[in-house]
Amino acid sequence: MRKFTAIVYARTMEFLRDKGTFYWNLLFPIVLVVGFSFAFSGNNDSIFKIGKIGEIPRAENSFLEFSSIEIINYEAGKEEVIEKIRRHQIDMLIDFNEQAYYLNNEASASELLRILGREELVNFTEREVAGDPIRYVDWLVPGVIGMNMLFSCMFGVGFVIVRYRKNGVLKRMKATPITPFVFISGQMVSRFIIVLITSIVVFTGTNLFLHFIVNGSYLLLVLITVLAILCMISFGLIFAARLKSEELASGLMNLITFPMIIFSGVFFSLEGTPKLMQTASRFFPLTHFIEASRAVMIDGAGLVQIMPNLLVLGGMTVVFLLTASFFFRWE
């Protein structure tokens, strides 16, 4: 146990003494959240998002063919789509099966869409929905925190161990009574504590003046964060198992992390994107963290609703750890 605590203490102090890295991990996500909250605080969207259920009948000069309108197809779950209208995530829902369309009374786009709907959807019934909008920053913050966690875990564990191997630190460790399990677990615990505290500080600090919407449990958010951090650290250990070149490790990590950030829904919703992209995103741990966090914060989801995401994160953690332990070598 003393060996384990010594490794945890040494790695933690190494991070804290590196002032540049410490402040980068702490301030970068805060600046990003605040910057995006001001940049996208207005209602200047030029594209209407209209959901549809059923097939659109062929008609010439239909307003649904306008280039400024994005059509999103929903096959089932009408209540979930109506909830999206209530939260201003989409502007209109047209149900061609039931001959009805839904609009939010409090949305700025509803006035124009109502005129277009009454003119073209003559035999359709208009149904009104009410609800306050979800700010972009409320939707964004889980993605930014998740992105910061990903970089901190991948480069704070994987890249550091590769550097240790290149500098001969691991070779010296091999001559000590410390086993690979103690060394790796010490690295994991140190990084876990740092990333968890950083994430909580970032969320709490930005929440003081941005006042995020949190309709669910804070304890559930912590649980999601804990599992996601363990999963991402385990993923980073795979790159640390054998590599000796820092340049190769950095290149491979960037090759993995940047597509993960783009296709996990950090900055934009994946609704309306190709099905292949949405399916591929399910293989990323960042996707499940963001999805579960947004469900708790915005939808007020409970443990049962986010359990599939938690199970996937737990399963990925086990697979990543087994893979890293199988391939790990001191030299």
N, C-alpha and C positions, 0 to 999 in steps of 0.2 A: 504493500500500500504506500510505503514511503517513496518507492521508486516512481509509482504512478503520480503521486502528488508533486514530486520534484519535476517530472516532465510537464505536467499541467502548469505549474508555477513558472517554469523557465520559458515555455512557449508564450504564455500570457504576457509576461514582462517583456519579452522580445517584441511583441506587437505594440504594447503601450509605450515603449521607448522609441519606437519608430513614429515620430510625431506626424510626419507627412501622411503615412498610411492611416493612422488613427483618425486624423481630422477629415481625411477624404471619405472614409467609411461613414463618418458621422454627419458631415455637412452636405455631401453630394446629394443624397436622397431628399434632404430638406429643401435644398435649392431647387431640385427638380420638381417636387410637389408644388412649392409656392409658385414657381415660374409657370407651370402648366395651369395652375388654378387661375392666374391672371390672364394668361394668353387665351384661354378658352372659357372665360367667364361670361362672354356675351352670347347673344342668340343670333349669330350671323350665318347659320347653316344655310347654304343655298340649295341643298338637295333634300327632298322629302323622302322619307322612308315609309313605304306602304306595304303592309303585310297582306297576303291573300290566302284564302282557303278555297280549293277547287280550281277549275280551269277558267281562264279568261276567255270569253267569247270573242271571236274575231270581229273587229270593228275598225273602220278607217277613221283616222284623226282622233283616236281616243287619247284622253289626257294621260292614260297609263303608259303611253308610248313616249311621253316627253323625256328628253335627256336629263332633265333636272329631277326626275323621280326614280328612285330605286325600289324595285319590287322584290320582296322577300317572300318565298313560298313556305307556308306552314302546313304540314300534313295533319297534325293532330294537336291536342292540348290548347283549345281555344281560350280557356280561362287564363292560361299562362300568357297568351298573346295579349289578351285584354289588359292583363296586369302591366304589360310593357307599355300599352297606350296610357294607362293611368300614371305611369312613372315617366312619360314623355320620351321613352326609348324609341318608339316608332310613332309616326304621325297619324296613321289610319289603318284600319283593318277592314278588308272587303271579303265577306263570306259569300261566294258565288253559289254555294250549296243551299244556304238558307235565304238567299236574296236579301242580305242586310249588310250595312257597313257601320263601323264604330268610329267615333271621334271623341277627343278629349275637349271639354268645354273650356278648359283653362290653358290650352295650348295655342300659341300664336298662329300656327299653321292651319288650325281648324277652320278659320273663317274662309280662306281661299279654297280649301279642299271641300268644304260644305257646298260652296257654289258650284264647283266642278262636279261634285257627286250628284247634286239635285238636277243638274242639267243633263248628265249622261246616264246615271243610274236611276232611271225614272221609276221603275217598278221595285226598287230596293227600299227597305225600311231603315231609317236612320236611328241609331241608338247611341245615346250619349254616355260618356264616361267622365268621371271627375277625379282629379288627383294632382298633387303638387309635383313639380319636376325634381328629378335627381340631378344634382350638379355634376359636372364632369369631374371635378376634383374628388367627389365621393366615390365615383366609379373608378378613378385613376389610382388612388392611394394604395390599394392592395397590390396592384401591378408594379408600382415603383418600389415598394418595400420588398416585394418578391424578387425583383431584378437586383436590388442591392444585396439581398441575401444570397442570391445565386453567385454573383461575382465574389462576395466575401468567402463563401464556402469553397468554391472551385479554386480560386487563386490563393486563398489563405491556408488551404491544406495541401491540395495537389501540387501547386507551383512551389510551395515552400519545401515540401519533402523532396521534390526533384532537385531543388537547389542544395539541400542537405546532401543528397547523393553525389552531386557534381563536386561539391566542396570537400568531400571525404568525411562529413560528419556521420553519416550512416555507417561507414566502414569502421569508424572508431566506436560507434554504439554497439556494433556487432561483437566487439571485444569486451563489453561490459556485461554484468549479470541481467541487463534489461532484455526482456523477450520482445519479439516483434509485436505481440498482442498488447503488452503494456505501453510500448512506445506509440503505436497507432491509436490506441484508446485514449492515451493522454493528449495527443494532438487533437483528437475529435472533441474531447470534453472542453479543452481550452477554447477551441474555435466556436463550439456550441455556446458557451457562456458569453463570449464576445459578441457573436451575431445576435443572440437572443436579447441581450441588454441593449445593443445598438438599435435593433428593430423597435423595441418598446419605447426607447427614448425618442426615436424619430417620430413614431406615431403619436406619442403623447405631446411632444413639443409642437408639432404642426397642428394638432387638434386643438391646442389652446386658443389659436386665433382663426382657424378655418372651420372648426366645429363640424366634424364629420358626422354623417348620419350613421348611427349604429343601432339597428332595430333588434339585433340578436344579442347573444351573451358574449361578454368580454372574455370569459374563461374559455369559451369555444374558440375564439380567435387565438388565444395563447396556445391551446392544444393544437390547432392547425399549424401555427408557426413552429412549434416544437417538432412536430413530425416532418414538416417541410425542411427544416434546417438539418435534421438527421439524415434525411434522404439526399439532400444536396451535398452534404459533407461526404457521404458514402460514395456518391457519384464522382466527386473530386478525387477520392482515393484510388479509383481505377486508373486515372492518369498518372498517379504517383507510384504505382506498383513497380514499374520497370524503367520508365524513362530517365535518362541522365541529362539530356540537352534541355536547357531552359527555353531556348528558342522553339524547339519542336513542341514542348509542352504548352507554351503560350499559344502557338499556332493552332494546335489541336483543340485547346480549350475555347479559343475564340471561334473556331469552326463549329463548335457545338453550341456555345452560349448565345451567339448572335441570332442564328435561326430560331433558337428556343424563345428568345425575347420577342422576335418578330411574330412568330406563329402561336404564341401562348396567350395573346390578347392583352398584352401589357398596356398599349396605347390606343388600341382600337378593337371594336367588337368583331368577332369572327362570323357574325351573322351575315348571310348573303355571300360569303366566300365559297369557293368550290368545296364539295364534300370531301375530296381527297385531303385538302388542307386541314379541315376540321378533324378528320380521322387521325392524321399524322400528329396533330397537337395533343391527342390523348396519351401519347407515349412520353410526354414531357412532364416531369414532376412540377415544374413551374405552373403549368396549366391547371393542375388539380389544386395547388395552393391558391391561385388567384380565383378560380371558380368557387371554391369553398368559402374563401374570405368574403367575396362579394355576396354570396348567398346569405351569409350571416349578417353582414353589415346592412345590405340593402333590402333583402327579402325577409330578414328575421328568421332564417332557417335554424332548425334545431339539430341535435346530434343525429337523429335518424335521417334527415334530409342530406347531410353531408357525409354520412357514413361511407358511401361508395368512394368518395375522394380520399377519405382517411385510410381505407383499406388498400387503395392503390398506392398511396404514399408509403404505407407500412410494408407492403409487398415489394415495392421497388427498393426500399432500404435494405431488406434482407438479401435480395438478389445482388445489389451493388456491393454489399459487404462481403458476401461469399466470393464474388468475382475478384474483388481487390485482394482478399486474403489468399486466394489461390495463386495469383500471379505475383504477389509481393516478394521482392528480394532486397536484401540489404545493399547489394552491389549491382 
